[in-house]
Amino acid sequence: MKTKVVFYHAGCPVCLAAEQNIVAALDRLRFDVEIVHLGQSKPRVAEAEKAGVKSVPALVMNGQAYHINFGAGLEALK
């Protein structure tokens, strides 16, 4: 069974670089990766916040939020 991973981002250069370098490196045979652009999916900001995301880009895996650099705080996306 694949591990579900959600990558939240805002489309900024920091986020896009993280997507290219980190998300692309994940083994798609082991991980089911969903990419969520919070700038285009405003209703999902609350979901990200509930998952523990404080800023983007961030990965959520196994109930844990992993923050990658700092592109934007969630407050800026509300």
N, C-alpha and C positions, 0 to 999 in steps of 0.2 A: 504494500500500500504506500502511495506517495505521501510525503509530508506537504501540507498546504502552507504556502508562503505568500504573503501579500506585501507588495512593494508599493508604498504610498509616496507620491511625489507631487510637486506643483508645477513642473514644466520648466523650472529655472535651469541655468547652466550647471549648477552643482548637482541638481537632481538628474539631469540627463546624463552627466558624466557617471554618476553612480549607477544608473540603469545600464549603461554600456559596459562598465567595468565589473560590477558586482553581480547584477541580475543575469547578465549574459554568461557569467562563469558558473552559475548553478547547474548542476547536473539535472537535466529535464527528465531523466529516467527515475530519479529519486525524489524530485520536488515538483509539485504542481504550483506554478508561479502565476499569480494574478497581479497585473500592474494597474494601479488606480491613480489616475491624474485628478487630484483633488480640486484643481482649478476648474476642471470640466465636470466634476461630479460632486458638487457642493453637498448633497445629502449624505455623502459618505464621510464627511469631516467628523461628524458625531461618532460614527463607527470607529474611525481611526483613534479618536480621543479615548473612547471606551477601551480600546485595545492597548492603551498606554503610550500612544504616539504623542510626543510633545512638539516635535519639529520634523520637517521633511528635508531630505529623503530619509525614509525609515523602512525597515523590514519587520514584519510581524511573523513569527514562527513559533509554534508550540506554545502559544499564549504569552510570548515574551516579545516586547518591542526592542529593536536594535536600531539606534540612531546612527546615521552615517553622515558625518560632517554637519553643517547647518546651512540649509538653504532658506527656509522660512518657518516661523513658528505657526502653529495651528490657528492662533488668534487672527493672524493676517489672512487666513483663508476663509474665515467665517463670513 
